[in-house]
Amino acid sequence: MDMDKIYLITDIPGFSPKVSHLISMMNYARCTTIEAVEALTVEQLDYLMDDKSNSIGALLLHFAAIEYAYQAATFEGRELTEEDMLVWGPAVNLGDEGRSVIRGHDLNYYIERLNSVRQTTLELFRTVNDEWLEQEEPFWYNKQANFYFMWFHVLEDEINHRGQIRMIRKRAERA
């Protein structure tokens, strides 16, 4: 990620134009996510506002899990397997399962998981072009969606939950 170009939605060498623009937006979202969790302790990453909330750590792992799920869906044409769900299920589902399982990790653990999944995403994006983004598949509510929208949703999900992270961080810092 070129931090000198973080505010540019622009072409990136090795990627087609629309794919580059999507990656530019994903990079910015990830940069601001990492800024939002900078220097958090394990206790802050595990903090729960109440018995129905998600922790910051769970939300970070959720970002990686959703990105992994969309890799499987768009590049492999498949849903997550039982084996995938053993690894990613608590982070995909969050809720009670996530609260009980996703705990006790330091910030580096989450950042490494995010970076590992993103590296695979970038490798996969190098193999496709703008026409691939236009490929349509059945999606939510019996509607068609193209891969561009699906990957926009990955970005949108991170931005949405990052707002939650900022709120949880404020509460955790007061606790």
Secondary structure as UniProt FT lines:
FT   HELIX           3..5
FT   TURN            6..7
FT   TURN            13..14
FT   HELIX           17..37
FT   TURN            38..39
FT   HELIX           42..46
FT   TURN            51..52
FT   HELIX           56..75
FT   HELIX           82..93
FT   HELIX           95..101
FT   HELIX           107..125
FT   TURN            126..127
FT   HELIX           130..133
FT   STRAND          136..138
FT   HELIX           140..142
FT   STRAND          144..146
FT   HELIX           147..174
//
